[in-house]
Amino acid sequence: MPENKRVFPRFSFSEPVAYTKPNITVNGSIAGNISLGGISLRVQEFVAMGSVLELQIRLEHAPTVIWAKAQVVRIREVMAEDCYEIGLQFIQDEQCTKAINEYINKIGENHG
């Protein structure tokens, strides 16, 4: 069994996330999970490994959309759904980290 390299625990997160890559804004990708270190998304188009995307994430308790930059670190084609699952690592930003940390703590309280 492969060793889990993840530093932060992941939590199920199925909110829509918009992302921007150079000259294109894409709406309607769906997140699969989120952690303090990153997020996974299901997207309709191929996004190259190493791409840096700007994300618009709506967290349940947050009054505004959280903007985050993240780099693609994993890509998997999901043939059955004709889409790609991409793993993104957040490029640390204090405001984003604080908002996601608050969200994750709230989830932990509700499941603990």
N, CA, C and O atoms as a MOPAC input file, in Angstrom:
PM7 MOZYME 1SCF
protein

 N      0.84900 1    -1.18300 1     0.00000 1
 C      0.00000 1     0.00000 1     0.00000 1
 C      0.89200 1     1.24200 1     0.00000 1
 O      1.81900 1     1.32500 1     0.80600 1
 N      0.63100 1     2.21900 1    -0.89500 1
 C      1.50200 1     3.39200 1    -0.96100 1
 C      1.36600 1     4.26400 1     0.28100 1
 O      0.29700 1     4.36200 1     0.88500 1
 N      2.46600 1     4.88500 1     0.63800 1
 C      2.48000 1     5.77000 1     1.79400 1
 C      1.71800 1     7.04300 1     1.45300 1
 O      1.88000 1     7.58300 1     0.35800 1
 N      0.88600 1     7.53400 1     2.37600 1
 C      0.13300 1     8.76000 1     2.16600 1
 C      1.07200 1     9.94600 1     2.37000 1
 O      1.57000 1    10.16200 1     3.47400 1
 N      1.31100 1    10.70800 1     1.31800 1
 C      2.23300 1    11.83400 1     1.38400 1
 C      1.54000 1    13.12400 1     1.81400 1
 O      2.20500 1    14.14900 1     1.96400 1
 N      0.24600 1    13.10000 1     2.01300 1
 C     -0.49000 1    14.32200 1     2.32900 1
 C     -0.16200 1    14.79900 1     3.73900 1
 O     -0.12300 1    14.01700 1     4.68900 1
 N      0.07200 1    16.10500 1     3.84900 1
 C      0.40100 1    16.71700 1     5.13400 1
 C     -0.87100 1    17.06800 1     5.89400 1
 O     -0.91600 1    16.95000 1     7.11900 1
 N     -1.91400 1    17.50200 1     5.17100 1
 C     -3.15100 1    17.97600 1     5.79800 1
 C     -4.28900 1    16.99300 1     5.53800 1
 O     -4.37500 1    16.42000 1     4.45200 1
 N     -5.16500 1    16.79300 1     6.52900 1
 C     -6.31800 1    15.92200 1     6.30200 1
 C     -7.26300 1    16.54800 1     5.26800 1
 O     -7.40500 1    17.76900 1     5.19300 1
 N     -7.90400 1    15.68200 1     4.47400 1
 C     -8.84400 1    16.15700 1     3.45700 1
 C    -10.26600 1    16.02500 1     3.96600 1
 O    -10.58300 1    15.13400 1     4.75400 1
 N    -11.11900 1    16.93300 1     3.50000 1
 C    -12.52300 1    16.91700 1     3.86000 1
 C    -13.34600 1    16.98500 1     2.58500 1
 O    -12.99900 1    17.70000 1     1.64500 1
 N    -14.44100 1    16.23400 1     2.56300 1
 C    -15.33500 1    16.25700 1     1.41900 1
 C    -15.84400 1    17.67600 1     1.20200 1
 O    -16.22100 1    18.35700 1     2.15500 1
 N    -15.85400 1    18.11800 1    -0.04500 1
 C    -16.25700 1    19.48500 1    -0.37000 1
 C    -16.81100 1    19.44400 1    -1.77900 1
 O    -16.06200 1    19.22100 1    -2.73000 1
 N    -18.11500 1    19.65600 1    -1.93200 1
 C    -18.71200 1    19.49200 1    -3.26400 1
 C    -19.35700 1    20.77700 1    -3.77200 1
 O    -20.41700 1    20.73900 1    -4.39700 1
 N    -18.72400 1    21.90300 1    -3.50500 1
 C    -19.23600 1    23.18500 1    -3.98000 1
 C    -18.68000 1    23.49600 1    -5.36500 1
 O    -17.59100 1    23.04300 1    -5.71700 1
 N    -19.44000 1    24.27900 1    -6.16200 1
 C    -18.90200 1    24.71000 1    -7.44900 1
 C    -17.71800 1    25.65900 1    -7.23600 1
 O    -17.73000 1    26.47800 1    -6.31800 1
 N    -16.72100 1    25.54500 1    -8.07000 1
 C    -15.53700 1    26.40400 1    -8.00100 1
 C    -15.27100 1    26.92900 1    -9.41000 1
 O    -15.18400 1    26.15500 1   -10.36300 1
 N    -15.14200 1    28.24800 1    -9.53400 1
 C    -14.75500 1    28.83400 1   -10.82500 1
 C    -13.24400 1    28.97600 1   -10.81500 1
 O    -12.64300 1    29.20400 1    -9.76500 1
 N    -12.63100 1    28.84300 1   -11.98000 1
 C    -11.19100 1    29.04800 1   -12.03400 1
 C    -10.82100 1    29.83500 1   -13.27900 1
 O    -11.52300 1    29.81500 1   -14.29000 1
 N     -9.71000 1    30.52100 1   -13.17300 1
 C     -9.22300 1    31.33500 1   -14.27300 1
 C     -7.83900 1    30.85400 1   -14.65300 1
 O     -6.97400 1    30.65600 1   -13.80000 1
 N     -7.64700 1    30.67000 1   -15.93800 1
 C     -6.30200 1    30.45600 1   -16.44000 1
 C     -6.10300 1    31.53800 1   -17.50200 1
 O     -7.08500 1    32.16700 1   -17.89700 1
 N     -4.92300 1    31.77700 1   -17.96800 1
 C     -4.70400 1    32.92600 1   -18.85800 1
 C     -5.79400 1    33.08700 1   -19.92000 1
 O     -6.01300 1    32.20300 1   -20.74900 1
 N     -6.46300 1    34.22700 1   -19.87300 1
 C     -7.48600 1    34.64500 1   -20.84600 1
 C     -8.79700 1    33.85800 1   -20.81900 1
 O     -9.64200 1    34.05500 1   -21.69200 1
 N     -8.98400 1    32.98100 1   -19.84700 1
 C    -10.21300 1    32.16500 1   -19.81100 1
 C    -10.70700 1    32.04000 1   -18.36400 1
 O     -9.92900 1    31.74100 1   -17.45900 1
 N    -12.01400 1    32.27200 1   -18.15800 1
 C    -12.62600 1    31.96400 1   -16.87000 1
 C    -13.58900 1    30.81300 1   -17.09500 1
 O    -14.41900 1    30.86000 1   -18.00300 1
 N    -13.48200 1    29.78500 1   -16.27400 1
 C    -14.31900 1    28.60100 1   -16.41800 1
 C    -15.17800 1    28.46900 1   -15.16500 1
 O    -14.66100 1    28.45900 1   -14.04800 1
 N    -16.48300 1    28.36700 1   -15.35400 1
 C    -17.40300 1    28.16100 1   -14.23400 1
 C    -17.89300 1    26.72600 1   -14.26500 1
 O    -17.87600 1    26.07300 1   -15.30800 1
 N    -18.32500 1    26.24800 1   -13.12300 1
 C    -18.99200 1    24.95900 1   -13.09800 1
 C    -18.13800 1    23.76000 1   -12.78000 1
 O    -18.63400 1    22.63500 1   -12.83300 1
 N    -16.86500 1    23.94900 1   -12.44800 1
 C    -16.11700 1    22.78200 1   -11.99100 1
 C    -16.60300 1    22.45100 1   -10.58100 1
 O    -17.02000 1    23.34300 1    -9.84200 1
 N    -16.55200 1    21.20200 1   -10.21500 1
 C    -17.03500 1    20.77000 1    -8.89700 1
 C    -15.86400 1    20.23800 1    -8.09300 1
 O    -15.08100 1    19.41800 1    -8.57200 1
 N    -15.75800 1    20.71500 1    -6.87200 1
 C    -14.70000 1    20.25000 1    -5.98000 1
 C    -15.05300 1    18.87700 1    -5.45000 1
 O    -16.22800 1    18.54200 1    -5.29300 1
 N    -14.02500 1    18.08000 1    -5.17300 1
 C    -14.22700 1    16.75900 1    -4.58700 1
 C    -13.86700 1    16.76400 1    -3.11500 1
 O    -14.57200 1    16.18900 1    -2.28600 1
 N    -12.74700 1    17.42700 1    -2.79800 1
 C    -12.34600 1    17.56000 1    -1.40800 1
 C    -11.45400 1    18.77600 1    -1.27100 1
 O    -10.98200 1    19.34700 1    -2.25400 1
 N    -11.23700 1    19.15900 1    -0.01300 1
 C    -10.44000 1    20.35100 1     0.28000 1
 C     -9.61800 1    20.07800 1     1.53200 1
 O    -10.04200 1    19.33700 1     2.41800 1
 N     -8.44600 1    20.68100 1     1.59300 1
 C     -7.61900 1    20.62900 1     2.79900 1
 C     -6.93000 1    21.97600 1     2.90500 1
 O     -7.07100 1    22.82900 1     2.02900 1
 N     -6.19600 1    22.15700 1     3.96800 1
 C     -5.46500 1    23.39700 1     4.13400 1
 C     -4.38800 1    23.53000 1     3.05200 1
 O     -3.96500 1    24.64100 1     2.73400 1
 N     -3.95200 1    22.41700 1     2.49600 1
 C     -2.89000 1    22.44000 1     1.49400 1
 C     -3.35700 1    22.48300 1     0.05200 1
 O     -2.58400 1    22.85000 1    -0.83300 1
 N     -4.63100 1    22.10900 1    -0.21000 1
 C     -5.07100 1    22.08500 1    -1.59600 1
 C     -6.51700 1    21.66200 1    -1.76400 1
 O     -7.27300 1    21.54800 1    -0.79900 1
 N     -6.88100 1    21.43100 1    -3.02200 1
 C     -8.25900 1    21.10100 1    -3.37300 1
 C     -8.24300 1    20.20800 1    -4.60500 1
 O     -7.33900 1    20.31600 1    -5.43300 1
 N     -9.22500 1    19.33400 1    -4.73600 1
 C     -9.36000 1    18.56800 1    -5.97700 1
 C    -10.60900 1    19.05900 1    -6.69100 1
 O    -11.62300 1    19.36700 1    -6.06400 1
 N    -10.51800 1    19.12600 1    -8.00800 1
 C    -11.63400 1    19.59600 1    -8.83000 1
 C    -11.89400 1    18.62300 1    -9.96300 1
 O    -10.98100 1    17.95200 1   -10.44300 1
 N    -13.14700 1    18.55300 1   -10.38800 1
 C    -13.50500 1    17.84600 1   -11.62700 1
 C    -13.75700 1    18.92400 1   -12.66000 1
 O    -14.60600 1    19.79600 1   -12.47300 1
 N    -13.01200 1    18.85700 1   -13.75200 1
 C    -13.10500 1    19.87100 1   -14.80200 1
 C    -13.38600 1    19.20400 1   -16.13900 1
 O    -13.05700 1    18.03500 1   -16.34400 1
 N    -13.99800 1    19.95800 1   -17.04900 1
 C    -14.37900 1    19.41500 1   -18.35700 1
 C    -13.23900 1    19.44400 1   -19.36200 1
 O    -13.24000 1    18.67400 1   -20.32300 1
 N    -12.26100 1    20.32900 1   -19.15000 1
 C    -11.17500 1    20.44000 1   -20.11700 1
 C     -9.84600 1    20.07900 1   -19.47400 1
 O     -9.67600 1    20.19500 1   -18.26100 1
 N     -8.91500 1    19.64500 1   -20.29700 1
 C     -7.58400 1    19.29200 1   -19.81400 1
 C     -6.86300 1    20.54100 1   -19.33100 1
 O     -6.88500 1    21.57700 1   -19.99500 1
 N     -6.22400 1    20.43900 1   -18.17200 1
 C     -5.39700 1    21.51500 1   -17.62600 1
 C     -4.01700 1    20.91100 1   -17.40100 1
 O     -3.88500 1    19.89000 1   -16.72600 1
 N     -2.99800 1    21.53600 1   -17.96000 1
 C     -1.64700 1    20.96200 1   -17.92000 1
 C     -1.06400 1    20.93800 1   -16.51300 1
 O     -1.32000 1    21.82300 1   -15.69700 1
 N     -0.27700 1    19.90700 1   -16.25600 1
 C      0.46000 1    19.76500 1   -15.00400 1
 C      1.32100 1    21.01500 1   -14.79700 1
 O      1.95500 1    21.49400 1   -15.73700 1
 N      1.34400 1    21.53400 1   -13.58900 1
 C      2.15900 1    22.70500 1   -13.28200 1
 C      1.45700 1    24.03100 1   -13.53800 1
 O      1.96700 1    25.08400 1   -13.15400 1
 N      0.27800 1    23.99300 1   -14.19100 1
 C     -0.46700 1    25.23400 1   -14.44800 1
 C     -0.84400 1    25.88900 1   -13.13100 1
 O     -1.18500 1    25.20400 1   -12.16600 1
 N     -0.78300 1    27.20600 1   -13.09000 1
 C     -1.24200 1    27.95600 1   -11.91500 1
 C     -2.59900 1    28.54900 1   -12.25700 1
 O     -2.73700 1    29.29200 1   -13.22800 1
 N     -3.59900 1    28.21300 1   -11.44900 1
 C     -4.96100 1    28.69000 1   -11.65900 1
 C     -5.35500 1    29.63100 1   -10.52800 1
 O     -4.89400 1    29.48800 1    -9.39500 1
 N     -6.20000 1    30.58000 1   -10.84500 1
 C     -6.79200 1    31.42500 1    -9.81200 1
 C     -8.19700 1    30.87700 1    -9.57400 1
 O     -9.00000 1    30.78100 1   -10.50200 1
 N     -8.48500 1    30.52500 1    -8.34100 1
 C     -9.75600 1    29.88800 1    -7.99400 1
 C    -10.67800 1    30.85600 1    -7.27800 1
 O    -10.23100 1    31.73000 1    -6.53700 1
 N    -11.96800 1    30.68700 1    -7.50900 1
 C    -12.99100 1    31.40300 1    -6.75500 1
 C    -13.76900 1    30.33300 1    -5.99100 1
 O    -14.53600 1    29.57200 1    -6.57900 1
 N    -13.56400 1    30.28500 1    -4.67900 1
 C    -14.14000 1    29.23500 1    -3.84800 1
 C    -15.16600 1    29.85500 1    -2.91300 1
 O    -14.86100 1    30.80700 1    -2.19400 1
 N    -16.37500 1    29.32200 1    -2.92100 1
 C    -17.39100 1    29.79800 1    -1.98100 1
 C    -17.45800 1    28.80200 1    -0.83100 1
 O    -17.89200 1    27.66300 1    -1.00000 1
 N    -17.01900 1    29.25600 1     0.34700 1
 C    -17.08600 1    28.41900 1     1.54400 1
 C    -18.40600 1    28.70700 1     2.24100 1
 O    -18.87800 1    29.84400 1     2.25600 1
 N    -18.99000 1    27.68000 1     2.81000 1
 C    -20.32300 1    27.75400 1     3.39500 1
 C    -20.50600 1    28.92700 1     4.35300 1
 O    -21.51500 1    29.62800 1     4.27400 1
 N    -19.56000 1    29.15200 1     5.24900 1
 C    -19.72900 1    30.19300 1     6.27100 1
 C    -19.18000 1    31.55200 1     5.86100 1
 O    -19.41500 1    32.54600 1     6.54900 1
 N    -18.45400 1    31.60800 1     4.75000 1
 C    -17.79100 1    32.85400 1     4.35900 1
 C    -18.78100 1    33.78400 1     3.65300 1
 O    -19.53200 1    33.34300 1     2.78300 1
 N    -18.78400 1    35.06900 1     4.02200 1
 C    -19.71400 1    36.00800 1     3.39400 1
 C    -19.33700 1    36.34200 1     1.95100 1
 O    -20.18200 1    36.79900 1     1.18200 1
 N    -18.09400 1    36.12100 1     1.58500 1
 C    -17.64200 1    36.44500 1     0.23500 1
 C    -16.93800 1    35.24200 1    -0.38700 1
 O    -16.66600 1    34.24400 1     0.28000 1
 N    -16.65800 1    35.36200 1    -1.65300 1
 C    -15.90200 1    34.33000 1    -2.36100 1
 C    -14.43400 1    34.46300 1    -1.96400 1
 O    -13.91000 1    35.57100 1    -1.85200 1
 N    -13.78500 1    33.33600 1    -1.75300 1
 C    -12.35300 1    33.31000 1    -1.43600 1
 C    -11.59700 1    33.15600 1    -2.74800 1
 O    -11.88700 1    32.25600 1    -3.53700 1
 N    -10.64600 1    34.01900 1    -2.97600 1
 C     -9.76500 1    33.91000 1    -4.14000 1
 C     -8.50800 1    33.18700 1    -3.70500 1
 O     -7.91200 1    33.53100 1    -2.68400 1
 N     -8.10600 1    32.20100 1    -4.46300 1
 C     -6.89900 1    31.44600 1    -4.11800 1
 C     -6.13500 1    31.11300 1    -5.39000 1
 O     -6.73000 1    30.86100 1    -6.43800 1
 N     -4.83200 1    31.11400 1    -5.28900 1
 C     -3.99700 1    30.63100 1    -6.39000 1
 C     -3.55000 1    29.22600 1    -6.03100 1
 O     -3.22700 1    28.93700 1    -4.87900 1
 N     -3.53600 1    28.35800 1    -7.03400 1
 C     -3.14100 1    26.97200 1    -6.79400 1
 C     -2.48200 1    26.41300 1    -8.04500 1
 O     -2.77700 1    26.82100 1    -9.16800 1
 N     -1.57200 1    25.45900 1    -7.81300 1
 C     -0.84600 1    24.84500 1    -8.90600 1
 C     -1.30100 1    23.40500 1    -9.09600 1
 O     -1.47700 1    22.66900 1    -8.12500 1
 N     -1.49100 1    23.00700 1   -10.34800 1
 C     -1.90800 1    21.63900 1   -10.67000 1
 C     -0.74900 1    20.69000 1   -10.37200 1
 O      0.33500 1    20.82300 1   -10.93900 1
 N     -0.99000 1    19.71900 1    -9.46400 1
 C      0.04600 1    18.75900 1    -9.08600 1
 C     -0.34400 1    17.31600 1    -9.44000 1
 O      0.47000 1    16.40000 1    -9.32000 1
 N     -1.60600 1    17.12400 1    -9.88000 1
 C     -2.06900 1    15.78000 1   -10.23500 1
 C     -3.19800 1    15.89700 1   -11.25200 1
 O     -4.04500 1    16.78500 1   -11.14500 1
 N     -3.21000 1    15.00600 1   -12.23300 1
 C     -4.27200 1    14.97100 1   -13.24300 1
 C     -4.67300 1    13.51600 1   -13.44700 1
 O     -3.82300 1    12.63300 1   -13.56300 1
 N     -5.97500 1    13.28100 1   -13.48800 1
 C     -6.47700 1    11.92900 1   -13.76700 1
 C     -7.69900 1    12.06200 1   -14.66300 1
 O     -8.63100 1    12.80200 1   -14.35000 1
 N     -7.68700 1    11.33900 1   -15.78400 1
 C     -8.83800 1    11.36800 1   -16.67800 1
 C     -9.90400 1    10.43000 1   -16.13000 1
 O     -9.60900 1     9.28800 1   -15.77600 1
 N    -11.14800 1    10.91200 1   -16.05800 1
 C    -12.27700 1    10.10700 1   -15.59900 1
 C    -13.11000 1     9.78900 1   -16.83500 1
 O    -14.00700 1    10.54300 1   -17.21300 1
 N    -12.79100 1     8.65300 1   -17.45700 1
 C    -13.41600 1     8.28100 1   -18.73100 1
 C    -14.94000 1     8.18100 1   -18.63200 1
 O    -15.65200 1     8.65000 1   -19.51900 1
 N    -15.43100 1     7.57800 1   -17.56900 1
 C    -16.86900 1     7.34700 1   -17.43000 1
 C    -17.66300 1     8.65000 1   -17.38700 1
 O    -18.83300 1     8.68300 1   -17.77100 1
 N    -17.02800 1     9.71700 1   -16.92100 1
 C    -17.73700 1    10.99800 1   -16.79600 1
 C    -17.24300 1    12.02800 1   -17.80800 1
 O    -17.67900 1    13.17900 1   -17.78700 1
 N    -16.33700 1    11.62000 1   -18.68900 1
 C    -15.80800 1    12.50500 1   -19.72100 1
 C    -15.28300 1    13.81900 1   -19.12200 1
 O    -15.62000 1    14.91100 1   -19.58000 1
 N    -14.44900 1    13.67600 1   -18.08800 1
 C    -13.88200 1    14.85200 1   -17.44200 1
 C    -12.52100 1    14.49900 1   -16.85300 1
 O    -12.05200 1    13.36700 1   -16.97500 1
 N    -11.90700 1    15.46200 1   -16.22800 1
 C    -10.61300 1    15.26100 1   -15.58000 1
 C    -10.74200 1    15.61700 1   -14.10900 1
 O    -11.45500 1    16.55200 1   -13.74400 1
 N    -10.05200 1    14.87000 1   -13.27600 1
 C     -9.94600 1    15.22400 1   -11.86400 1
 C     -8.53800 1    15.77500 1   -11.67500 1
 O     -7.55100 1    15.09800 1   -11.96400 1
 N     -8.45800 1    17.00400 1   -11.18700 1
 C     -7.14300 1    17.60800 1   -10.98900 1
 C     -6.92800 1    17.89000 1    -9.50900 1
 O     -7.84600 1    18.30500 1    -8.80100 1
 N     -5.72600 1    17.66300 1    -9.06400 1
 C     -5.33400 1    17.98500 1    -7.69900 1
 C     -4.53400 1    19.27200 1    -7.74000 1
 O     -3.59100 1    19.40100 1    -8.52100 1
 N     -4.90800 1    20.21700 1    -6.90700 1
 C     -4.25100 1    21.51400 1    -6.87900 1
 C     -3.65800 1    21.77400 1    -5.50700 1
 O     -4.29000 1    21.50300 1    -4.48600 1
 N     -2.45600 1    22.29400 1    -5.48600 1
 C     -1.80200 1    22.67700 1    -4.23400 1
 C     -1.88900 1    24.18900 1    -4.12400 1
 O     -1.46400 1    24.91800 1    -5.02000 1
 N     -2.45600 1    24.65400 1    -2.99300 1
 C     -2.58000 1    26.09700 1    -2.80300 1
 C     -1.21100 1    26.75300 1    -2.75300 1
 O     -0.27200 1    26.22600 1    -2.15600 1
 N     -1.11600 1    27.90400 1    -3.38500 1
 C      0.05600 1    28.75700 1    -3.24800 1
 C     -0.30300 1    29.66300 1    -2.07900 1
 O     -1.15900 1    30.54000 1    -2.20300 1
 N      0.35100 1    29.45100 1    -0.94900 1
 C     -0.09500 1    30.01300 1     0.32100 1
 C     -0.31700 1    31.52200 1     0.28200 1
 O      0.50900 1    32.30000 1    -0.19400 1
 N     -1.46300 1    31.88100 1     0.80300 1
 C     -1.90700 1    33.25700 1     0.90200 1
 C     -2.59900 1    33.35900 1     2.26200 1
 O     -3.46900 1    32.54700 1     2.57700 1
 N     -2.22200 1    34.33900 1     3.05800 1
 C     -2.70200 1    34.41700 1     4.43900 1
 C     -4.22200 1    34.46100 1     4.54200 1
 O     -4.79900 1    33.76000 1     5.37400 1
 N     -4.88100 1    35.26900 1     3.71700 1
 C     -6.33700 1    35.39700 1     3.79000 1
 C     -7.03300 1    34.09500 1     3.39500 1
 O     -7.98900 1    33.67000 1     4.04300 1
 N     -6.54600 1    33.47000 1     2.33100 1
 C     -7.11000 1    32.20500 1     1.87100 1
 C     -6.91400 1    31.12100 1     2.93000 1
 O     -7.85100 1    30.39600 1     3.26500 1
 N     -5.69100 1    31.01500 1     3.45400 1
 C     -5.38200 1    30.00800 1     4.46500 1
 C     -6.27100 1    30.17600 1     5.69000 1
 O     -6.77900 1    29.19100 1     6.22600 1
 N     -6.46200 1    31.40100 1     6.13200 1
 C     -7.29700 1    31.67100 1     7.31100 1
 C     -8.74500 1    31.23800 1     7.05800 1
 O     -9.35400 1    30.58600 1     7.90700 1
 N     -9.29300 1    31.59500 1     5.90500 1
 C    -10.68200 1    31.25500 1     5.59200 1
 C    -10.87300 1    29.74400 1     5.48500 1
 O    -11.85700 1    29.21200 1     6.00000 1
 N     -9.96200 1    29.05300 1     4.83400 1
 C    -10.07900 1    27.59600 1     4.68300 1
 C     -9.89000 1    26.91500 1     6.03200 1
 O    -10.58700 1    25.94800 1     6.33900 1
 N     -8.96500 1    27.40400 1     6.83300 1
 C     -8.75000 1    26.84700 1     8.16800 1
 C    -10.01600 1    26.97900 1     9.02000 1
 O    -10.39100 1    26.03300 1     9.71200 1
 N    -10.67500 1    28.13300 1     8.97700 1
 C    -11.92600 1    28.33200 1     9.72700 1
 C    -12.99800 1    27.36300 1     9.23900 1
 O    -13.72900 1    26.78000 1    10.03900 1
 N    -13.08600 1    27.19800 1     7.92700 1
 C    -14.07000 1    26.29200 1     7.34700 1
 C    -13.82100 1    24.85300 1     7.81000 1
 O    -14.74600 1    24.15900 1     8.23100 1
 N    -12.56900 1    24.41700 1     7.72700 1
 C    -12.20700 1    23.05000 1     8.12300 1
 C    -12.45400 1    22.83300 1     9.61400 1
 O    -12.93400 1    21.77200 1    10.01200 1
 N    -12.13300 1    23.82200 1    10.43500 1
 C    -12.40000 1    23.70200 1    11.87200 1
 C    -13.88800 1    23.55800 1    12.14000 1
 O    -14.29000 1    22.79400 1    13.01900 1
 N    -14.71300 1    24.28800 1    11.38800 1
 C    -16.16900 1    24.20500 1    11.55000 1
 C    -16.66900 1    22.81700 1    11.14900 1
 O    -17.54500 1    22.25600 1    11.80800 1
 N    -16.11400 1    22.26300 1    10.06700 1
 C    -16.48100 1    20.90200 1     9.64100 1
 C    -16.11300 1    19.91000 1    10.74800 1
 O    -16.90400 1    19.03400 1    11.09600 1
 N    -14.89300 1    20.06000 1    11.29900 1
 C    -14.43100 1    19.16800 1    12.36200 1
 C    -15.33500 1    19.18900 1    13.57300 1
 O    -15.59000 1    18.15100 1    14.18400 1
 N    -15.82400 1    20.37500 1    13.92400 1
 C    -16.74500 1    20.50500 1    15.07600 1
 C    -18.05700 1    19.77100 1    14.79500 1
 O    -18.62800 1    19.14800 1    15.69000 1
 N    -18.53000 1    19.84800 1    13.55900 1
 C    -19.80400 1    19.20600 1    13.20600 1
 C    -19.68500 1    17.68900 1    13.07200 1
 O    -20.68400 1    16.97900 1    13.18600 1
 N    -18.47000 1    17.18600 1    12.83100 1
 C    -18.28600 1    15.74700 1    12.66900 1
 C    -17.58000 1    15.09300 1    13.84800 1
 O    -17.37300 1    13.88000 1    13.85200 1
 N    -17.21100 1    15.88800 1    14.84500 1
 C    -16.41800 1    15.33800 1    15.94200 1
 C    -17.18300 1    14.93000 1    17.13000 1
 O    -16.60200 1    14.45500 1    18.10500 1

